[in-house]
Structure formats: structure tokens, C-alpha cells
Amino acid sequence: MASEPPADSGGTKPGANNNNTHARRHHQNKGHGRENKKTFTGAEPKLGVFELGADGLIEQRAEFKATDEKIIIQIGKLYDPLARQSILKGELVEEEPPTLKDEPNKADEIMYSKLLDRFLLKKEKIASDLCKAFNLYLGQVGPQLLSTLQELDGYEDMINTCDVITLRRLLITNTITVTSKKTEPFMKMFNAVRDSVNLIQRKTESDQEYYHRFVQSIKVIEGACGSDILHTCNGTINILCQERGTKLEDMSAEGKEQALEMGKDRLQAMHFLLNADRSRYGHLVDAFCRDYLSNTNNFPKTLKGAYSLLINTVPKRKDKGRKDDVASDNAGLSFNTVGEGNDRKEVCERCGWNHPTDMCSAKKHRDGTVLHILGSTSGDSVRDDVDVDDDTDVVF
């Protein structure tokens, strides 16, 4: 009868030589092995990169999670569902092989042969897809992280077999898990707490990205310290007792644990809100502070509540980067478009130079005429000590 299907090796060892050759070529020629002055963007820049960042473990965790999610989504779109399941589960996932009856007839044997051929084709397809997924992951590994991986035992075997499961596990270990023994443990703890305290929402960062980085910072603290020591303290229990009008000594052990957890969540929420972009959400904090003076506490009580508050609040200003900031700063200005292009500032009606009329302090007109009356058209006082040379544009 037909031979038994191959045994599950627990890893990914596709047998297609062309895939292995491609993996070697990818490993050698993607710019990893030579110095590259340009910023590494990966084989597919839209997916992000895996790298040992200089910004600390928080950024590494956030970067890994974002890139990993994008690659998993792409794998789900392009490859067999079992390939995706294998990567997420960390071990090879296959369909159950067909079985043959104890006393088969001719029809049973024919059916079994067809099912087995289909099973083997499916197995080969999954192995091929896993190798392609391996190349996806490897293509996004930055040079510094790749150098770290190359020093590990079994690296060459992983490359030769296109073992994406092992590669992803190593990426997790070297970018997310706090396992380095080269850093003094108390320094590691302090750095984790410091980085979390200093984590603020960037001007162009979305609320979702900020929330994701914030959560990662807490996980870094938990990994380095064993728990979230930044937001867990007995002082929060005392505050809750005062708010409820109860006494600490009257609380049960279970009640204290619940209060401690509740206090931790509230402190995380406050941390998250106060470190949000002030230009977008500072008005919320100001309003909550005014409410608190009126004995009304509207501050969010949970981290998820604080995040929900931000994403459901219309920011005080749109924050899409420098272009919008410049546009808003120049709002209301008129531009000279006659022969000079449209990038010049408004022409002063008093002296003819390129600056707002109400800011004019020139002693001479652009044509050389002495201006005997000093002052702006708006009646505001101006400086009388500015002598403008004929060949100089005054820009304030």
C-alpha cells in the first residue's frame, strides 16, 4: 500500500531547494552583511522592521508588535491558513493524515490513495508557505539584531531549513523579553521605570500608537521588576479610603487587594492622560482640574477609560505634522503673487518692504524716500532705531 505520511518534526523543514537557495541569497544580499549608512527600512518598508533600537526596550517592544502584526496579516492574506496558525502557535499545525480501514476493498484503497495525495500536497504547500513567511520575517530584521542572531547556536540550521517558527521565537526573545544578563538588574529596573515616566505622546503620534507604547512600557516594568511597581503603592489605598469615608484598618485583606488594583488602574490612567499631547488634550486636563475645585472628580478612573476619552475627544488642534503647523501660523496672511512667486510675505503699505504693515519701523521707503512719520497704520508704537538699508528686505 501507500507509504506512511512523513512524521511531524515539530518545526518547519521545507524540502524545496529553490526556497532554501532563496533564503541563503536573501540572508547574504539584503544589505545585512555590509555597512549601510542609510536607515534600514527592510525588504518591504511598509511592514516595519525588527531592530535593537537605541530608544530602549519600550520602543523595541512596540516596534516588534507593530511589525509582527503587519506580517501576520499579510501571511493570512497570501498563504495557507495553517501556515499562519503554525506561526502564531509556535509549532507546526497540519491536518490529520488519512487512515485506511483494517480490511479495505479496492474502492477504499483508491479513496485512501487520493486522500493521501491530497494530504501530502497540502503538507508541501504549508511547508512552502512557511518558507516564504520566513523570508518575510528575515527581510525585516535590521543589521544590529541580525548580528545578535548570527551569534546564536543553530542559526545556520535555521537559515538552511527556513525555520520561521524558530526565527520568530528568537525575535521575541531578543526584542521583547528582558533576558539580557549584561545589564545590572537594578539598573534595568530603574531604566524601565524612568523610560515609562518619560514616555509622552509625540506631536504626530496617534492615540492608538501612544496607547500601544504606554502599555508596552508597563510590560517592560513588569518584566524587569516582577510587577508594575511604578503604579502600585499603598498610598493609593489611603486615597480610596478617604474618598469612601472608610478606615484602612477596617478593610479586609481581599478588600485591600481590590483597592490596590483599583488604585493602580487609576494611577495608570492619570499617567496616560497627563503625558498625552498637551497641545491636543491639555484643555481636558484643565477642565478636570477646574471641576475638581468644585468637588467634582471627572478624571478617568481606568487606563482604558483614559484611552477611550482621548479617541472620542476632538483635539483642540489638528496635528498632522509640520505642514499644518506652518499653515495655521500663516493663516490670514496675504501674499504678493506679481512676479515674485507666491512664497513672499505681504508687502508693507507704508514702506514697500516685505513685512506686515502694522509691524513697520522703517525710516526709508523701498524707493529711497525718507519716511518722516514713524508709526504703524494701526497706531501701535514702533521702534525708531531701525535703519533699513536699500538692499535689505526686513522680515519679522
ZAMARGU-4260 file (C-alpha; in steps of 0.2 Angstrom, whole numbers, plus 5000, padded with zeros to 4 digits):
<rodrens>
0) 5000/5000/5000 | 5005/5018/5000 | 5019/5023/5011 | 5015/5032/5028 | 5015/5051/5028
5) 5030/5060/5035 | 5031/5062/5054 | 5028/5079/5061 | 5045/5086/5066 | 5038/5100/5077
10) 5047/5113/5066 | 5047/5119/5048 | 5059/5110/5036 | 5053/5113/5019 | 5062/5102/5006
15) 5061/5114/4991 | 5079/5118/4986 | 5074/5133/4977 | 5067/5140/4993 | 5082/5136/5003
20) 5093/5144/4989 | 5082/5160/4990 | 5084/5161/5009 | 5103/5160/5008 | 5103/5173/4994
25) 5091/5184/5005 | 5102/5181/5020 | 5118/5186/5011 | 5112/5200/4999 | 5099/5211/5008
30) 5112/5223/5014 | 5114/5215/5032 | 5132/5209/5030 | 5139/5226/5025 | 5138/5244/5032
35) 5124/5254/5026 | 5124/5272/5030 | 5105/5274/5026 | 5092/5270/5038 | 5087/5252/5037
40) 5069/5250/5031 | 5068/5232/5027 | 5064/5222/5011 | 5046/5229/5012 | 5046/5246/5021
45) 5028/5246/5024 | 5029/5231/5036 | 5041/5240/5048 | 5057/5232/5055 | 5064/5222/5069
50) 5079/5230/5077 | 5088/5233/5093 | 5083/5252/5095 | 5093/5265/5104 | 5077/5272/5111
55) 5076/5257/5124 | 5066/5242/5127 | 5049/5250/5126 | 5052/5256/5108 | 5059/5238/5104
60) 5043/5230/5110 | 5031/5242/5102 | 5041/5241/5085 | 5041/5222/5086 | 5022/5221/5090
65) 5018/5233/5076 | 5029/5224/5063 | 5024/5207/5068 | 5005/5211/5067 | 5008/5218/5049
70) 5017/5202/5044 | 5004/5190/5051 | 4991/5200/5042 | 5000/5198/5026 | 5003/5180/5029
75) 4985/5177/5032 | 4980/5185/5015 | 4993/5177/5004 | 4996/5159/5012 | 4988/5144/5019
80) 4978/5147/5035 | 4988/5133/5043 | 5004/5142/5040 | 4998/5157/5049 | 4991/5146/5064
85) 5008/5137/5064 | 5017/5154/5066 | 5006/5160/5080 | 5005/5144/5089 | 5024/5141/5088
90) 5023/5124/5081 | 5019/5115/5065 | 5000/5114/5063 | 4994/5101/5050 | 4978/5092/5045
95) 4975/5074/5052 | 4983/5062/5039 | 4970/5050/5031 | 4968/5032/5038 | 4964/5016/5029
100) 4952/5003/5035 | 4958/4986/5043 | 4951/4976/5029 | 4949/4988/5014 | 4942/4984/4997
105) 4948/4991/4981 | 4937/5007/4982 | 4943/5010/4999 | 4961/5009/4993 | 4958/5021/4979
110) 4950/5033/4990 | 4964/5032/5003 | 4977/5035/4989 | 4968/5051/4983 | 4966/5057/5001
115) 4984/5054/5005 | 4990/5063/4989 | 4979/5077/4994 | 4986/5077/5011 | 5004/5077/5005
120) 5001/5091/4993 | 4994/5101/5007 | 5008/5097/5018 | 5020/5103/5005 | 5010/5119/5002
125) 5011/5123/5020 | 5030/5120/5021 | 5032/5131/5006 | 5022/5145/5013 | 5031/5144/5029
130) 5047/5146/5020 | 5040/5161/5011 | 5035/5168/5028 | 5052/5165/5034 | 5059/5176/5021
135) 5046/5189/5025 | 5052/5190/5043 | 5070/5189/5039 | 5069/5203/5026 | 5063/5215/5040
140) 5077/5211/5053 | 5089/5225/5055 | 5108/5223/5054 | 5111/5225/5073 | 5098/5212/5078
145) 5104/5201/5064 | 5122/5201/5071 | 5115/5196/5088 | 5105/5182/5080 | 5121/5176/5070
150) 5130/5173/5086 | 5117/5161/5092 | 5119/5142/5091 | 5108/5134/5077 | 5107/5150/5067
155) 5114/5142/5051 | 5102/5127/5053 | 5088/5139/5055 | 5093/5148/5039 | 5096/5131/5029
160) 5078/5125/5034 | 5069/5141/5033 | 5063/5139/5050 | 5051/5153/5053 | 5045/5147/5070
165) 5062/5147/5077 | 5066/5164/5069 | 5050/5172/5076 | 5054/5164/5094 | 5072/5172/5093
170) 5065/5189/5088 | 5053/5189/5103 | 5067/5183/5115 | 5079/5197/5109 | 5067/5211/5107
175) 5053/5209/5119 | 5058/5198/5134 | 5070/5205/5146 | 5083/5192/5147 | 5100/5201/5145
180) 5112/5197/5159 | 5124/5210/5153 | 5114/5224/5162 | 5115/5226/5181 | 5097/5221/5187
185) 5094/5236/5197 | 5100/5247/5183 | 5087/5238/5172 | 5073/5241/5184 | 5077/5259/5186
190) 5079/5261/5167 | 5062/5253/5164 | 5053/5265/5177 | 5062/5280/5170 | 5058/5276/5152
195) 5039/5274/5157 | 5039/5290/5167 | 5047/5300/5152 | 5036/5292/5139 | 5025/5306/5132
200) 5014/5307/5116 | 5023/5313/5101 | 5016/5328/5092 | 5012/5317/5076 | 5008/5301/5086
205) 4990/5294/5085 | 4981/5290/5101 | 4982/5271/5096 | 5001/5272/5094 | 5003/5281/5110
210) 4992/5269/5120 | 5001/5254/5112 | 5018/5261/5118 | 5011/5265/5135 | 5005/5248/5138
215) 5022/5241/5132 | 5031/5252/5144 | 5021/5244/5158 | 5025/5227/5152 | 5044/5232/5152
220) 5042/5237/5170 | 5033/5221/5174 | 5047/5211/5165 | 5061/5220/5174 | 5054/5222/5191
225) 5041/5207/5193 | 5026/5219/5194 | 5021/5237/5190 | 5030/5245/5204 | 5028/5262/5196
230) 5009/5262/5198 | 5007/5251/5213 | 5008/5258/5230 | 4999/5258/5247 | 4996/5277/5246
235) 4983/5273/5233 | 4973/5263/5246 | 4973/5278/5258 | 4966/5289/5245 | 4952/5277/5241
240) 4948/5276/5259 | 4947/5295/5261 | 4936/5296/5246 | 4924/5282/5253 | 4925/5288/5271
245) 4931/5272/5277 | 4946/5267/5288 | 4961/5257/5282 | 4961/5246/5297 | 4943/5241/5294
250) 4947/5234/5277 | 4949/5215/5274 | 4964/5208/5265 | 4954/5205/5250 | 4947/5222/5251
255) 4965/5229/5251 | 4970/5219/5236 | 4955/5226/5226 | 4959/5243/5232 | 4977/5242/5227
260) 4972/5235/5210 | 4959/5249/5208 | 4972/5262/5213 | 4985/5255/5201 | 4972/5257/5187
265) 4968/5275/5192 | 4987/5280/5193 | 4990/5272/5176 | 4975/5282/5169 | 4982/5298/5176
270) 4999/5295/5170 | 4992/5291/5152 | 4982/5307/5152 | 4995/5319/5159 | 5008/5313/5146
275) 4996/5314/5132 | 5000/5328/5119 | 4996/5344/5128 | 4993/5354/5113 | 4978/5342/5108
280) 4972/5337/5125 | 4978/5350/5138 | 4961/5358/5138 | 4954/5341/5145 | 4966/5342/5160
285) 4962/5360/5163 | 4944/5357/5163 | 4945/5342/5175 | 4956/5352/5187 | 4943/5366/5187
290) 4929/5353/5190 | 4939/5346/5205 | 4940/5363/5213 | 4921/5362/5213 | 4921/5345/5221
295) 4918/5335/5205 | 4931/5322/5200 | 4929/5319/5181 | 4947/5312/5179 | 4946/5294/5171
300) 4947/5280/5183 | 4954/5267/5172 | 4968/5266/5158 | 4955/5260/5146 | 4944/5274/5151
305) 4958/5287/5148 | 4961/5279/5131 | 4943/5280/5126 | 4942/5298/5132 | 4956/5303/5120
310) 4950/5294/5105 | 4932/5301/5107 | 4938/5319/5110 | 4940/5331/5096 | 4958/5338/5098
315) 4960/5356/5101 | 4970/5357/5085 | 4973/5346/5071 | 4990/5338/5072 | 4996/5331/5056
320) 5014/5337/5056 | 5024/5352/5052 | 5014/5357/5037 | 4998/5360/5046 | 5008/5370/5060
325) 5015/5381/5047 | 4999/5383/5038 | 4990/5388/5054 | 5004/5400/5058 | 5002/5409/5042
330) 4983/5409/5042 | 4976/5426/5036 | 4992/5432/5028 | 4991/5439/5010 | 5005/5435/4998
335) 5012/5445/4983 | 5010/5435/4968 | 5015/5448/4955 | 5032/5442/4948 | 5039/5437/4964
340) 5031/5419/4966 | 5018/5415/4979 | 5031/5412/4993 | 5034/5430/4998 | 5026/5439/5014
345) 5014/5453/5012 | 5020/5470/5006 | 5020/5484/5018 | 5009/5498/5013 | 5020/5511/5022
350) 5037/5507/5016 | 5035/5494/5002 | 5046/5480/5011 | 5041/5463/5014 | 5033/5463/5031
355) 5016/5466/5039 | 5011/5484/5038 | 5007/5485/5057 | 5025/5480/5061 | 5034/5493/5051
360) 5048/5503/5059 | 5057/5508/5043 | 5064/5526/5041 | 5065/5524/5022 | 5053/5518/5008
365) 5059/5505/4997 | 5062/5518/4983 | 5073/5528/4994 | 5061/5541/5000 | 5063/5546/5018
370) 5048/5542/5029 | 5046/5557/5041 | 5031/5550/5050 | 5036/5535/5060 | 5022/5523/5066
375) 5011/5509/5061 | 4994/5511/5052 | 4986/5503/5067 | 4993/5516/5079 | 5004/5505/5089
380) 5021/5511/5094 | 5036/5505/5083 | 5054/5505/5085 | 5063/5521/5078 | 5080/5514/5079
385) 5079/5503/5064 | 5088/5510/5049 | 5084/5499/5034 | 5097/5498/5020 | 5090/5500/5002
390) 5096/5482/4998 | 5089/5473/5013 | 5072/5465/5015 | 5065/5467/5033 | 5057/5451/5038
395) 5050/5450/5056
</rodrens>
